[in-house]
Amino acid sequence: MSYRATARSRSSRPEMLVVDGLVLQVTRKAIKNMYLRIKPPQGDIVVSAPLRMTDGQIERFARERRSWILAQQQRIREARQRLADTAADGASHGGEPAGFIHDAASWWTPERRNRAASAIDARLPALVEHWSAVIGKRPTHITLRAMTTRWGSCTPRTGRIRLNLQLGLLPPQYLEYVLVHEMTHLWASGHGAEFQRRMTQYLPDWRRLRRELNRYTTTG
């Protein structure tokens, strides 16, 4: 059973389409293909659809992906609960978060910042030396930031890399993975075939590390 909660608009204003109990936020755009994502923190189902796509086509699209949608929503709920549980535990035991720190102002105390930065500073020089020799590129500058939506970023044009300060509070293999990921962008700006080929060459188990690291996130 499905129904459309608002009249269709050919503008970019979202519509709400309910398909067998799934509430879809549908935005029609001047695009060729339909895209679906599950948006934290509540697991909202967001669909971007071509302008001329019918409600029926969108309904079929959602039904075909129902199992995946429900699984992703469950993963987000579990991640949110882990974050809440760990944050509560951390208040009394100094524990670390299971997801990105969104309320950075209150969570990042000077002690936590110093501990995270010190852990990264202790490992980073050796990692940069090693991977610069392997990759054949060296970052011009590395900055630590308390990011809220990503573990790292790279500007290939300038060679600047930014790393999430929170990596200093996680197992050390994830700092290495993120550094290699961002340094690989010095060769390949996107995540296409060239990027994947190089990552597999440099760090054969990078996909496993990515999956494990993503369990710490609440962004799906």
C-alpha positions, 0 to 999 in steps of 0.5 A: 500500500502506498500514498503520496502525502503532498501534491507533486511539484516539478521544483526541487521541493521534497515530497513525502511518499509512503510505500508499505510503511516506509516514509520516503522523502522524494526530491525530483531533480534534473538527473538521469538516475535515481539515488537512495540514501538513509540519512542519520540520525533518524534513518530518514529515507531520502530519494533523488529521482529524475523529474519525469519519474512516476510515483509507481517507479519510485514505489517499485524502486523502494520495494526492491530495496526494502531489505537493504533500507531496513538493514541500514536503518537498524544499523543507524539505530544500533550506532546511535545507541552505541554512541549514547551508551558509550557517551554515558559510560565515558562521563564516569569512566573516561570511555571513548565514543563509538561514533563521530563527535557532533557536540564537539564543544562539550565533549572535546575537553582539553585533556581529551584533545591533548590525549588524542593529539599526542597519540597521533603525533607519536605515530604519524611521523613514522607512518608518513615516512613509510607510506611516502616511500611506498606511495611515491607522494608526500603530503605538504601539510597535515592538520588535525581537526575535530571533524564531525562527518568524516575521518579525513580529507585531502586537497590534491592540488596543494597536497594538504591533508586533514585528519580527524582528531578522534583517530587518536582515540581509536585503535592505531590501524585506523589512523594508518588506513585513513592516512593511506586513503588520503595520501592515495588521493594525491594520485587519484582525486576520486574513488574510482578504479585508479583509486581502488587499484592503488589502495589494493596495491598499498593496503590489500585489506583496506576494504575490511578496515573501511568497514570496521571504521565505519562501524564507529560512525553514525552517518551510514 
